Amino acid sequence: MSSPPGSSPQGGGPQSSQPPRPPARPRGPGGPGGGGPAHALARPTERSKDFRGTLKRLVGMLRPERARIAIVLVLAVVSVTFAVLGPKILGNAMNILFEGLVSKKLPAGVTQQQVVAGLQAKGQSTLAEMLSAMHLNPGHGVDFAAVGRTLLVLVAIYVVSALFSWGQQYIMAGAAQRTMFRLRRSVDLKLARLPLKYFDDHPRGDVLSRMTNDIDNISSTLQQSLTQIITSVFTIIGVLIMMLTISWILALISVLCVPLSVVLTILIAKRSQKQFAAQWERTGDLNGHVEEMFTGHNVVKVFGRQDEAIATFDEENEQLYQASFKAQFISGIIFPVMNFVSNLNYVAIAVVGGLKVANGTISLGDVQAFIMYARQFTMPITQVASIMNVLQSTAASAERVFELLDEAEEEPDAAAPVVLAHTQGHFTLEDVSFRYLPDTPLIEDLTLDVRPGETVAIVGPTGAGKTTLVNLLLRFYEIDHGRITVDGIDAHDMTRSDLRRLFGMVLQDTWLFTGTIHENIAYGREAATDEEILAAAKAARVDHFVRTLPDGYQTVLDDDATAVSQGEKQLLTIARAFLADPDVLILDEATSSVDTRTEVLIQEAMAELMKDRTSFVIAHRLSTIRGAHTILVMDHGRIIEQGSHKELMEARGFYYDLYASQFEEALEEAS
């Protein structure tokens, strides 16, 4: 086929009731997995309608990876276990140093018990209690060998913890990406099974956003935020256990600081989220204005609107500046506030811990370890709280993807389909009825018999149902009543792919993908030889202008295809149709947007293409279809007139009025 058919039905197609939704905007600063809550606050928050249900379904997608996730959990437990042992071991090294310094100041030849007893006899009971809790060797200095061994153990523990953490991230990345691979494949296969009506009712930007932005949002959460949640939860549990083994009083002080941190974070987050939402809205407004001004740059200059465009840009830019400043400033307060609460916690631990060291109920190394544990305890809690915002955004994205996956699909093809390798081109429509909306009839009781090799022209005013009729022939829409046959075979008894393989199509809107001219023509048929492509190009009147290009058939066409004109693009699509060599040809307004000279070339190419094959031609320019075997005049979904050009002109009916009006317009334009 020359190019994919357009998805927007003309002639009565439904108009989308939804306003076009812009693609999801990029995430804000501090991507997922960053420390603290800023990365979660920086992205626009969209709440899901069913958070728990969507999250449950999202977790269900990980079921094929459950063995690997179990390994990730084991690795996380081991990694966290080694990580939380680190401060305790470092505290032991501190105890060895401190005890060595104290032992060096004590007289040699006495025992620790004698030193303690002497202090008690002098009334220095507090100092005596502190020394009694130590392991002293009076007269000897620091045992640096023991300190070295302890530090080597500490390094080994941290290395092992890092290796297990790396393994956890590596396996989780693979599990997340395999899950996303399956999700993308499911969405892609789903799009192929969706009826044309879905694409008529949903803006293309919205569908693309679900396929790209929303899935990327889910991917980053599964790969980074999920492992962060697992590690944070295990870290909180492990650190709490270690703190309780050191001192339950100090542990209670640290736990009491947590609610204060969480409450302050939530209060600031609520205000910053509003500002971030305003920031993204202003960003969208500014981007939209810039895009419009650059797209219509020539028009802006012609009408002398540069000053107004610059003034609008300055206004939008100022609003973006204000919103961005407030968003960044408010979210930036979180870290100073968290540091303030942490410092209060450190002060309390230092004071109470110092008293307990003096009382001999805790060692100096344990106080140091506890301070490190307090830092490890606060940060994961803040991270988990901030990730909840990420999960809300992820659930909203997942909900949009699941909505697409749950859309009603096309009716399944026949269980035992009839296969037509080729068709003679005999089409019949028997009492066909169709409507886009249940309460709005469009095509009613349409009967038509198209003989092999005939050219059928379909004309009528906008909204008459011309393109709808073609969509029914291709089974882009299913008829409500009646039947359509191909060489006597009901179209429903064939698969859609087999049916559509019989057709070639040239549309009003040319579709050329990024690639060479050679590749664009070759799209019409796989495994076509260079000779066949060249023959198709010559038949479509393409070869001459292609050879005038610097790179000839290897000229690369970009999205705008600026190397070729609109008429030349149309000729390329016709060359593609020549190469496909279809049994049935559909031409939908193929010459409506080209000049008269190019129209002549296109008409010549199409006339050759239509030889000896059934053709359906949709046209507004009635002068282009005078040679059709049959002209169908449609209005409000019904064929109101039928016959050759001569017969319809002699009847002086609706077609005559249409033709006369165009002839008068042509005369007026010529004069």
Secondary structure as a PSIPRED ss2 file (coil, helix, strand):
# PSIPRED VFORMAT (PSIPRED V4.0)

   1 M C   1.000  0.000  0.000
   2 S C   1.000  0.000  0.000
   3 S C   1.000  0.000  0.000
   4 P C   1.000  0.000  0.000
   5 P C   1.000  0.000  0.000
   6 G C   1.000  0.000  0.000
   7 S C   1.000  0.000  0.000
   8 S C   1.000  0.000  0.000
   9 P C   1.000  0.000  0.000
  10 Q C   1.000  0.000  0.000
  11 G C   1.000  0.000  0.000
  12 G C   1.000  0.000  0.000
  13 G C   1.000  0.000  0.000
  14 P C   1.000  0.000  0.000
  15 Q C   1.000  0.000  0.000
  16 S C   1.000  0.000  0.000
  17 S C   1.000  0.000  0.000
  18 Q C   1.000  0.000  0.000
  19 P C   1.000  0.000  0.000
  20 P C   1.000  0.000  0.000
  21 R C   1.000  0.000  0.000
  22 P C   1.000  0.000  0.000
  23 P C   1.000  0.000  0.000
  24 A C   1.000  0.000  0.000
  25 R C   1.000  0.000  0.000
  26 P C   1.000  0.000  0.000
  27 R C   1.000  0.000  0.000
  28 G C   1.000  0.000  0.000
  29 P C   1.000  0.000  0.000
  30 G C   1.000  0.000  0.000
  31 G C   1.000  0.000  0.000
  32 P C   1.000  0.000  0.000
  33 G C   1.000  0.000  0.000
  34 G C   1.000  0.000  0.000
  35 G C   1.000  0.000  0.000
  36 G C   1.000  0.000  0.000
  37 P C   1.000  0.000  0.000
  38 A H   0.000  1.000  0.000
  39 H H   0.000  1.000  0.000
  40 A H   0.000  1.000  0.000
  41 L H   0.000  1.000  0.000
  42 A C   1.000  0.000  0.000
  43 R C   1.000  0.000  0.000
  44 P C   1.000  0.000  0.000
  45 T C   1.000  0.000  0.000
  46 E C   1.000  0.000  0.000
  47 R C   1.000  0.000  0.000
  48 S C   1.000  0.000  0.000
  49 K C   1.000  0.000  0.000
  50 D C   1.000  0.000  0.000
  51 F H   0.000  1.000  0.000
  52 R H   0.000  1.000  0.000
  53 G H   0.000  1.000  0.000
  54 T H   0.000  1.000  0.000
  55 L H   0.000  1.000  0.000
  56 K H   0.000  1.000  0.000
  57 R H   0.000  1.000  0.000
  58 L H   0.000  1.000  0.000
  59 V H   0.000  1.000  0.000
  60 G H   0.000  1.000  0.000
  61 M C   1.000  0.000  0.000
  62 L C   1.000  0.000  0.000
  63 R H   0.000  1.000  0.000
  64 P H   0.000  1.000  0.000
  65 E H   0.000  1.000  0.000
  66 R H   0.000  1.000  0.000
  67 A H   0.000  1.000  0.000
  68 R H   0.000  1.000  0.000
  69 I H   0.000  1.000  0.000
  70 A H   0.000  1.000  0.000
  71 I H   0.000  1.000  0.000
  72 V H   0.000  1.000  0.000
  73 L H   0.000  1.000  0.000
  74 V H   0.000  1.000  0.000
  75 L H   0.000  1.000  0.000
  76 A H   0.000  1.000  0.000
  77 V H   0.000  1.000  0.000
  78 V H   0.000  1.000  0.000
  79 S H   0.000  1.000  0.000
  80 V H   0.000  1.000  0.000
  81 T H   0.000  1.000  0.000
  82 F H   0.000  1.000  0.000
  83 A H   0.000  1.000  0.000
  84 V H   0.000  1.000  0.000
  85 L H   0.000  1.000  0.000
  86 G H   0.000  1.000  0.000
  87 P H   0.000  1.000  0.000
  88 K H   0.000  1.000  0.000
  89 I H   0.000  1.000  0.000
  90 L H   0.000  1.000  0.000
  91 G H   0.000  1.000  0.000
  92 N H   0.000  1.000  0.000
  93 A H   0.000  1.000  0.000
  94 M H   0.000  1.000  0.000
  95 N H   0.000  1.000  0.000
  96 I H   0.000  1.000  0.000
  97 L H   0.000  1.000  0.000
  98 F H   0.000  1.000  0.000
  99 E H   0.000  1.000  0.000
 100 G H   0.000  1.000  0.000
 101 L H   0.000  1.000  0.000
 102 V H   0.000  1.000  0.000
 103 S H   0.000  1.000  0.000
 104 K H   0.000  1.000  0.000
 105 K H   0.000  1.000  0.000
 106 L C   1.000  0.000  0.000
 107 P C   1.000  0.000  0.000
 108 A C   1.000  0.000  0.000
 109 G C   1.000  0.000  0.000
 110 V C   1.000  0.000  0.000
 111 T C   1.000  0.000  0.000
 112 Q H   0.000  1.000  0.000
 113 Q H   0.000  1.000  0.000
 114 Q H   0.000  1.000  0.000
 115 V H   0.000  1.000  0.000
 116 V H   0.000  1.000  0.000
 117 A H   0.000  1.000  0.000
 118 G H   0.000  1.000  0.000
 119 L H   0.000  1.000  0.000
 120 Q H   0.000  1.000  0.000
 121 A H   0.000  1.000  0.000
 122 K C   1.000  0.000  0.000
 123 G C   1.000  0.000  0.000
 124 Q C   1.000  0.000  0.000
 125 S H   0.000  1.000  0.000
 126 T H   0.000  1.000  0.000
 127 L H   0.000  1.000  0.000
 128 A H   0.000  1.000  0.000
 129 E H   0.000  1.000  0.000
 130 M H   0.000  1.000  0.000
 131 L H   0.000  1.000  0.000
 132 S H   0.000  1.000  0.000
 133 A C   1.000  0.000  0.000
 134 M C   1.000  0.000  0.000
 135 H C   1.000  0.000  0.000
 136 L C   1.000  0.000  0.000
 137 N C   1.000  0.000  0.000
 138 P C   1.000  0.000  0.000
 139 G C   1.000  0.000  0.000
 140 H C   1.000  0.000  0.000
 141 G C   1.000  0.000  0.000
 142 V C   1.000  0.000  0.000
 143 D C   1.000  0.000  0.000
 144 F H   0.000  1.000  0.000
 145 A H   0.000  1.000  0.000
 146 A H   0.000  1.000  0.000
 147 V H   0.000  1.000  0.000
 148 G H   0.000  1.000  0.000
 149 R H   0.000  1.000  0.000
 150 T H   0.000  1.000  0.000
 151 L H   0.000  1.000  0.000
 152 L H   0.000  1.000  0.000
 153 V H   0.000  1.000  0.000
 154 L H   0.000  1.000  0.000
 155 V H   0.000  1.000  0.000
 156 A H   0.000  1.000  0.000
 157 I H   0.000  1.000  0.000
 158 Y H   0.000  1.000  0.000
 159 V H   0.000  1.000  0.000
 160 V H   0.000  1.000  0.000
 161 S H   0.000  1.000  0.000
 162 A H   0.000  1.000  0.000
 163 L H   0.000  1.000  0.000
 164 F H   0.000  1.000  0.000
 165 S H   0.000  1.000  0.000
 166 W H   0.000  1.000  0.000
 167 G H   0.000  1.000  0.000
 168 Q H   0.000  1.000  0.000
 169 Q H   0.000  1.000  0.000
 170 Y H   0.000  1.000  0.000
 171 I H   0.000  1.000  0.000
 172 M H   0.000  1.000  0.000
 173 A H   0.000  1.000  0.000
 174 G H   0.000  1.000  0.000
 175 A H   0.000  1.000  0.000
 176 A H   0.000  1.000  0.000
 177 Q H   0.000  1.000  0.000
 178 R H   0.000  1.000  0.000
 179 T H   0.000  1.000  0.000
 180 M H   0.000  1.000  0.000
 181 F H   0.000  1.000  0.000
 182 R H   0.000  1.000  0.000
 183 L H   0.000  1.000  0.000
 184 R H   0.000  1.000  0.000
 185 R H   0.000  1.000  0.000
 186 S H   0.000  1.000  0.000
 187 V H   0.000  1.000  0.000
 188 D H   0.000  1.000  0.000
 189 L H   0.000  1.000  0.000
 190 K H   0.000  1.000  0.000
 191 L H   0.000  1.000  0.000
 192 A H   0.000  1.000  0.000
 193 R H   0.000  1.000  0.000
 194 L C   1.000  0.000  0.000
 195 P C   1.000  0.000  0.000
 196 L H   0.000  1.000  0.000
 197 K H   0.000  1.000  0.000
 198 Y H   0.000  1.000  0.000
 199 F H   0.000  1.000  0.000
 200 D H   0.000  1.000  0.000
 201 D H   0.000  1.000  0.000
 202 H C   1.000  0.000  0.000
 203 P C   1.000  0.000  0.000
 204 R H   0.000  1.000  0.000
 205 G H   0.000  1.000  0.000
 206 D H   0.000  1.000  0.000
 207 V H   0.000  1.000  0.000
 208 L H   0.000  1.000  0.000
 209 S H   0.000  1.000  0.000
 210 R H   0.000  1.000  0.000
 211 M H   0.000  1.000  0.000
 212 T H   0.000  1.000  0.000
 213 N H   0.000  1.000  0.000
 214 D H   0.000  1.000  0.000
 215 I H   0.000  1.000  0.000
 216 D H   0.000  1.000  0.000
 217 N H   0.000  1.000  0.000
 218 I H   0.000  1.000  0.000
 219 S H   0.000  1.000  0.000
 220 S H   0.000  1.000  0.000
 221 T H   0.000  1.000  0.000
 222 L H   0.000  1.000  0.000
 223 Q H   0.000  1.000  0.000
 224 Q H   0.000  1.000  0.000
 225 S H   0.000  1.000  0.000
 226 L H   0.000  1.000  0.000
 227 T H   0.000  1.000  0.000
 228 Q H   0.000  1.000  0.000
 229 I H   0.000  1.000  0.000
 230 I H   0.000  1.000  0.000
 231 T H   0.000  1.000  0.000
 232 S H   0.000  1.000  0.000
 233 V H   0.000  1.000  0.000
 234 F H   0.000  1.000  0.000
 235 T H   0.000  1.000  0.000
 236 I H   0.000  1.000  0.000
 237 I H   0.000  1.000  0.000
 238 G H   0.000  1.000  0.000
 239 V H   0.000  1.000  0.000
 240 L H   0.000  1.000  0.000
 241 I H   0.000  1.000  0.000
 242 M H   0.000  1.000  0.000
 243 M H   0.000  1.000  0.000
 244 L H   0.000  1.000  0.000
 245 T H   0.000  1.000  0.000
 246 I H   0.000  1.000  0.000
 247 S C   1.000  0.000  0.000
 248 W H   0.000  1.000  0.000
 249 I H   0.000  1.000  0.000
 250 L H   0.000  1.000  0.000
 251 A H   0.000  1.000  0.000
 252 L H   0.000  1.000  0.000
 253 I H   0.000  1.000  0.000
 254 S H   0.000  1.000  0.000
 255 V H   0.000  1.000  0.000
 256 L H   0.000  1.000  0.000
 257 C H   0.000  1.000  0.000
 258 V H   0.000  1.000  0.000
 259 P H   0.000  1.000  0.000
 260 L H   0.000  1.000  0.000
 261 S H   0.000  1.000  0.000
 262 V H   0.000  1.000  0.000
 263 V H   0.000  1.000  0.000
 264 L H   0.000  1.000  0.000
 265 T H   0.000  1.000  0.000
 266 I H   0.000  1.000  0.000
 267 L H   0.000  1.000  0.000
 268 I H   0.000  1.000  0.000
 269 A H   0.000  1.000  0.000
 270 K H   0.000  1.000  0.000
 271 R H   0.000  1.000  0.000
 272 S H   0.000  1.000  0.000
 273 Q H   0.000  1.000  0.000
 274 K H   0.000  1.000  0.000
 275 Q H   0.000  1.000  0.000
 276 F H   0.000  1.000  0.000
 277 A H   0.000  1.000  0.000
 278 A H   0.000  1.000  0.000
 279 Q H   0.000  1.000  0.000
 280 W H   0.000  1.000  0.000
 281 E H   0.000  1.000  0.000
 282 R H   0.000  1.000  0.000
 283 T H   0.000  1.000  0.000
 284 G H   0.000  1.000  0.000
 285 D H   0.000  1.000  0.000
 286 L H   0.000  1.000  0.000
 287 N H   0.000  1.000  0.000
 288 G H   0.000  1.000  0.000
 289 H H   0.000  1.000  0.000
 290 V H   0.000  1.000  0.000
 291 E H   0.000  1.000  0.000
 292 E H   0.000  1.000  0.000
 293 M H   0.000  1.000  0.000
 294 F H   0.000  1.000  0.000
 295 T H   0.000  1.000  0.000
 296 G C   1.000  0.000  0.000
 297 H H   0.000  1.000  0.000
 298 N H   0.000  1.000  0.000
 299 V H   0.000  1.000  0.000
 300 V H   0.000  1.000  0.000
 301 K H   0.000  1.000  0.000
 302 V H   0.000  1.000  0.000
 303 F C   1.000  0.000  0.000
 304 G C   1.000  0.000  0.000
 305 R C   1.000  0.000  0.000
 306 Q H   0.000  1.000  0.000
 307 D H   0.000  1.000  0.000
 308 E H   0.000  1.000  0.000
 309 A H   0.000  1.000  0.000
 310 I H   0.000  1.000  0.000
 311 A H   0.000  1.000  0.000
 312 T H   0.000  1.000  0.000
 313 F H   0.000  1.000  0.000
 314 D H   0.000  1.000  0.000
 315 E H   0.000  1.000  0.000
 316 E H   0.000  1.000  0.000
 317 N H   0.000  1.000  0.000
 318 E H   0.000  1.000  0.000
 319 Q H   0.000  1.000  0.000
 320 L H   0.000  1.000  0.000
 321 Y H   0.000  1.000  0.000
 322 Q H   0.000  1.000  0.000
 323 A H   0.000  1.000  0.000
 324 S H   0.000  1.000  0.000
 325 F H   0.000  1.000  0.000
 326 K H   0.000  1.000  0.000
 327 A H   0.000  1.000  0.000
 328 Q H   0.000  1.000  0.000
 329 F H   0.000  1.000  0.000
 330 I H   0.000  1.000  0.000
 331 S H   0.000  1.000  0.000
 332 G H   0.000  1.000  0.000
 333 I C   1.000  0.000  0.000
 334 I H   0.000  1.000  0.000
 335 F H   0.000  1.000  0.000
 336 P H   0.000  1.000  0.000
 337 V H   0.000  1.000  0.000
 338 M H   0.000  1.000  0.000
 339 N H   0.000  1.000  0.000
 340 F H   0.000  1.000  0.000
 341 V H   0.000  1.000  0.000
 342 S H   0.000  1.000  0.000
 343 N H   0.000  1.000  0.000
 344 L H   0.000  1.000  0.000
 345 N H   0.000  1.000  0.000
 346 Y H   0.000  1.000  0.000
 347 V H   0.000  1.000  0.000
 348 A H   0.000  1.000  0.000
 349 I H   0.000  1.000  0.000
 350 A H   0.000  1.000  0.000
 351 V H   0.000  1.000  0.000
 352 V H   0.000  1.000  0.000
 353 G H   0.000  1.000  0.000
 354 G H   0.000  1.000  0.000
 355 L H   0.000  1.000  0.000
 356 K H   0.000  1.000  0.000
 357 V H   0.000  1.000  0.000
 358 A H   0.000  1.000  0.000
 359 N C   1.000  0.000  0.000
 360 G C   1.000  0.000  0.000
 361 T C   1.000  0.000  0.000
 362 I C   1.000  0.000  0.000
 363 S C   1.000  0.000  0.000
 364 L H   0.000  1.000  0.000
 365 G H   0.000  1.000  0.000
 366 D H   0.000  1.000  0.000
 367 V H   0.000  1.000  0.000
 368 Q H   0.000  1.000  0.000
 369 A H   0.000  1.000  0.000
 370 F H   0.000  1.000  0.000
 371 I H   0.000  1.000  0.000
 372 M H   0.000  1.000  0.000
 373 Y H   0.000  1.000  0.000
 374 A H   0.000  1.000  0.000
 375 R H   0.000  1.000  0.000
 376 Q H   0.000  1.000  0.000
 377 F H   0.000  1.000  0.000
 378 T H   0.000  1.000  0.000
 379 M H   0.000  1.000  0.000
 380 P H   0.000  1.000  0.000
 381 I H   0.000  1.000  0.000
 382 T H   0.000  1.000  0.000
 383 Q H   0.000  1.000  0.000
 384 V H   0.000  1.000  0.000
 385 A H   0.000  1.000  0.000
 386 S H   0.000  1.000  0.000
 387 I H   0.000  1.000  0.000
 388 M H   0.000  1.000  0.000
 389 N H   0.000  1.000  0.000
 390 V H   0.000  1.000  0.000
 391 L H   0.000  1.000  0.000
 392 Q H   0.000  1.000  0.000
 393 S H   0.000  1.000  0.000
 394 T H   0.000  1.000  0.000
 395 A H   0.000  1.000  0.000
 396 A H   0.000  1.000  0.000
 397 S H   0.000  1.000  0.000
 398 A H   0.000  1.000  0.000
 399 E H   0.000  1.000  0.000
 400 R H   0.000  1.000  0.000
 401 V H   0.000  1.000  0.000
 402 F H   0.000  1.000  0.000
 403 E H   0.000  1.000  0.000
 404 L H   0.000  1.000  0.000
 405 L H   0.000  1.000  0.000
 406 D C   1.000  0.000  0.000
 407 E C   1.000  0.000  0.000
 408 A C   1.000  0.000  0.000
 409 E C   1.000  0.000  0.000
 410 E C   1.000  0.000  0.000
 411 E C   1.000  0.000  0.000
 412 P C   1.000  0.000  0.000
 413 D C   1.000  0.000  0.000
 414 A C   1.000  0.000  0.000
 415 A C   1.000  0.000  0.000
 416 A C   1.000  0.000  0.000
 417 P C   1.000  0.000  0.000
 418 V C   1.000  0.000  0.000
 419 V C   1.000  0.000  0.000
 420 L C   1.000  0.000  0.000
 421 A C   1.000  0.000  0.000
 422 H C   1.000  0.000  0.000
 423 T C   1.000  0.000  0.000
 424 Q C   1.000  0.000  0.000
 425 G C   1.000  0.000  0.000
 426 H C   1.000  0.000  0.000
 427 F E   0.000  0.000  1.000
 428 T E   0.000  0.000  1.000
 429 L E   0.000  0.000  1.000
 430 E E   0.000  0.000  1.000
 431 D E   0.000  0.000  1.000
 432 V E   0.000  0.000  1.000
 433 S E   0.000  0.000  1.000
 434 F E   0.000  0.000  1.000
 435 R C   1.000  0.000  0.000
 436 Y C   1.000  0.000  0.000
 437 L E   0.000  0.000  1.000
 438 P C   1.000  0.000  0.000
 439 D C   1.000  0.000  0.000
 440 T E   0.000  0.000  1.000
 441 P C   1.000  0.000  0.000
 442 L C   1.000  0.000  0.000
 443 I E   0.000  0.000  1.000
 444 E E   0.000  0.000  1.000
 445 D E   0.000  0.000  1.000
 446 L E   0.000  0.000  1.000
 447 T E   0.000  0.000  1.000
 448 L E   0.000  0.000  1.000
 449 D E   0.000  0.000  1.000
 450 V E   0.000  0.000  1.000
 451 R C   1.000  0.000  0.000
 452 P C   1.000  0.000  0.000
 453 G C   1.000  0.000  0.000
 454 E C   1.000  0.000  0.000
 455 T E   0.000  0.000  1.000
 456 V E   0.000  0.000  1.000
 457 A E   0.000  0.000  1.000
 458 I E   0.000  0.000  1.000
 459 V E   0.000  0.000  1.000
 460 G C   1.000  0.000  0.000
 461 P C   1.000  0.000  0.000
 462 T C   1.000  0.000  0.000
 463 G C   1.000  0.000  0.000
 464 A C   1.000  0.000  0.000
 465 G C   1.000  0.000  0.000
 466 K H   0.000  1.000  0.000
 467 T H   0.000  1.000  0.000
 468 T H   0.000  1.000  0.000
 469 L H   0.000  1.000  0.000
 470 V H   0.000  1.000  0.000
 471 N H   0.000  1.000  0.000
 472 L H   0.000  1.000  0.000
 473 L H   0.000  1.000  0.000
 474 L C   1.000  0.000  0.000
 475 R C   1.000  0.000  0.000
 476 F C   1.000  0.000  0.000
 477 Y C   1.000  0.000  0.000
 478 E C   1.000  0.000  0.000
 479 I C   1.000  0.000  0.000
 480 D C   1.000  0.000  0.000
 481 H E   0.000  0.000  1.000
 482 G E   0.000  0.000  1.000
 483 R E   0.000  0.000  1.000
 484 I E   0.000  0.000  1.000
 485 T E   0.000  0.000  1.000
 486 V E   0.000  0.000  1.000
 487 D C   1.000  0.000  0.000
 488 G C   1.000  0.000  0.000
 489 I E   0.000  0.000  1.000
 490 D E   0.000  0.000  1.000
 491 A H   0.000  1.000  0.000
 492 H H   0.000  1.000  0.000
 493 D H   0.000  1.000  0.000
 494 M C   1.000  0.000  0.000
 495 T C   1.000  0.000  0.000
 496 R H   0.000  1.000  0.000
 497 S H   0.000  1.000  0.000
 498 D H   0.000  1.000  0.000
 499 L H   0.000  1.000  0.000
 500 R H   0.000  1.000  0.000
 501 R C   1.000  0.000  0.000
 502 L C   1.000  0.000  0.000
 503 F E   0.000  0.000  1.000
 504 G E   0.000  0.000  1.000
 505 M E   0.000  0.000  1.000
 506 V E   0.000  0.000  1.000
 507 L C   1.000  0.000  0.000
 508 Q C   1.000  0.000  0.000
 509 D C   1.000  0.000  0.000
 510 T C   1.000  0.000  0.000
 511 W C   1.000  0.000  0.000
 512 L C   1.000  0.000  0.000
 513 F C   1.000  0.000  0.000
 514 T C   1.000  0.000  0.000
 515 G E   0.000  0.000  1.000
 516 T E   0.000  0.000  1.000
 517 I H   0.000  1.000  0.000
 518 H H   0.000  1.000  0.000
 519 E H   0.000  1.000  0.000
 520 N H   0.000  1.000  0.000
 521 I H   0.000  1.000  0.000
 522 A H   0.000  1.000  0.000
 523 Y C   1.000  0.000  0.000
 524 G C   1.000  0.000  0.000
 525 R C   1.000  0.000  0.000
 526 E C   1.000  0.000  0.000
 527 A C   1.000  0.000  0.000
 528 A C   1.000  0.000  0.000
 529 T C   1.000  0.000  0.000
 530 D H   0.000  1.000  0.000
 531 E H   0.000  1.000  0.000
 532 E H   0.000  1.000  0.000
 533 I H   0.000  1.000  0.000
 534 L H   0.000  1.000  0.000
 535 A H   0.000  1.000  0.000
 536 A H   0.000  1.000  0.000
 537 A H   0.000  1.000  0.000
 538 K H   0.000  1.000  0.000
 539 A H   0.000  1.000  0.000
 540 A C   1.000  0.000  0.000
 541 R C   1.000  0.000  0.000
 542 V C   1.000  0.000  0.000
 543 D H   0.000  1.000  0.000
 544 H H   0.000  1.000  0.000
 545 F H   0.000  1.000  0.000
 546 V H   0.000  1.000  0.000
 547 R H   0.000  1.000  0.000
 548 T C   1.000  0.000  0.000
 549 L C   1.000  0.000  0.000
 550 P C   1.000  0.000  0.000
 551 D C   1.000  0.000  0.000
 552 G H   0.000  1.000  0.000
 553 Y H   0.000  1.000  0.000
 554 Q H   0.000  1.000  0.000
 555 T C   1.000  0.000  0.000
 556 V E   0.000  0.000  1.000
 557 L E   0.000  0.000  1.000
 558 D C   1.000  0.000  0.000
 559 D C   1.000  0.000  0.000
 560 D C   1.000  0.000  0.000
 561 A C   1.000  0.000  0.000
 562 T C   1.000  0.000  0.000
 563 A C   1.000  0.000  0.000
 564 V C   1.000  0.000  0.000
 565 S C   1.000  0.000  0.000
 566 Q H   0.000  1.000  0.000
 567 G H   0.000  1.000  0.000
 568 E H   0.000  1.000  0.000
 569 K H   0.000  1.000  0.000
 570 Q H   0.000  1.000  0.000
 571 L H   0.000  1.000  0.000
 572 L H   0.000  1.000  0.000
 573 T H   0.000  1.000  0.000
 574 I H   0.000  1.000  0.000
 575 A H   0.000  1.000  0.000
 576 R H   0.000  1.000  0.000
 577 A H   0.000  1.000  0.000
 578 F H   0.000  1.000  0.000
 579 L H   0.000  1.000  0.000
 580 A H   0.000  1.000  0.000
 581 D C   1.000  0.000  0.000
 582 P C   1.000  0.000  0.000
 583 D C   1.000  0.000  0.000
 584 V E   0.000  0.000  1.000
 585 L E   0.000  0.000  1.000
 586 I E   0.000  0.000  1.000
 587 L E   0.000  0.000  1.000
 588 D E   0.000  0.000  1.000
 589 E C   1.000  0.000  0.000
 590 A C   1.000  0.000  0.000
 591 T C   1.000  0.000  0.000
 592 S C   1.000  0.000  0.000
 593 S C   1.000  0.000  0.000
 594 V C   1.000  0.000  0.000
 595 D C   1.000  0.000  0.000
 596 T H   0.000  1.000  0.000
 597 R H   0.000  1.000  0.000
 598 T H   0.000  1.000  0.000
 599 E H   0.000  1.000  0.000
 600 V H   0.000  1.000  0.000
 601 L H   0.000  1.000  0.000
 602 I H   0.000  1.000  0.000
 603 Q H   0.000  1.000  0.000
 604 E H   0.000  1.000  0.000
 605 A H   0.000  1.000  0.000
 606 M H   0.000  1.000  0.000
 607 A H   0.000  1.000  0.000
 608 E H   0.000  1.000  0.000
 609 L H   0.000  1.000  0.000
 610 M C   1.000  0.000  0.000
 611 K C   1.000  0.000  0.000
 612 D C   1.000  0.000  0.000
 613 R C   1.000  0.000  0.000
 614 T E   0.000  0.000  1.000
 615 S E   0.000  0.000  1.000
 616 F E   0.000  0.000  1.000
 617 V E   0.000  0.000  1.000
 618 I E   0.000  0.000  1.000
 619 A C   1.000  0.000  0.000
 620 H C   1.000  0.000  0.000
 621 R C   1.000  0.000  0.000
 622 L H   0.000  1.000  0.000
 623 S H   0.000  1.000  0.000
 624 T H   0.000  1.000  0.000
 625 I H   0.000  1.000  0.000
 626 R C   1.000  0.000  0.000
 627 G C   1.000  0.000  0.000
 628 A C   1.000  0.000  0.000
 629 H C   1.000  0.000  0.000
 630 T E   0.000  0.000  1.000
 631 I E   0.000  0.000  1.000
 632 L E   0.000  0.000  1.000
 633 V E   0.000  0.000  1.000
 634 M E   0.000  0.000  1.000
 635 D E   0.000  0.000  1.000
 636 H C   1.000  0.000  0.000
 637 G C   1.000  0.000  0.000
 638 R E   0.000  0.000  1.000
 639 I E   0.000  0.000  1.000
 640 I E   0.000  0.000  1.000
 641 E E   0.000  0.000  1.000
 642 Q E   0.000  0.000  1.000
 643 G E   0.000  0.000  1.000
 644 S C   1.000  0.000  0.000
 645 H H   0.000  1.000  0.000
 646 K H   0.000  1.000  0.000
 647 E H   0.000  1.000  0.000
 648 L H   0.000  1.000  0.000
 649 M H   0.000  1.000  0.000
 650 E H   0.000  1.000  0.000
 651 A H   0.000  1.000  0.000
 652 R C   1.000  0.000  0.000
 653 G C   1.000  0.000  0.000
 654 F H   0.000  1.000  0.000
 655 Y H   0.000  1.000  0.000
 656 Y H   0.000  1.000  0.000
 657 D H   0.000  1.000  0.000
 658 L H   0.000  1.000  0.000
 659 Y H   0.000  1.000  0.000
 660 A H   0.000  1.000  0.000
 661 S H   0.000  1.000  0.000
 662 Q H   0.000  1.000  0.000
 663 F H   0.000  1.000  0.000
 664 E H   0.000  1.000  0.000
 665 E H   0.000  1.000  0.000
 666 A H   0.000  1.000  0.000
 667 L H   0.000  1.000  0.000
 668 E H   0.000  1.000  0.000
 669 E H   0.000  1.000  0.000
 670 A H   0.000  1.000  0.000
 671 S C   1.000  0.000  0.000
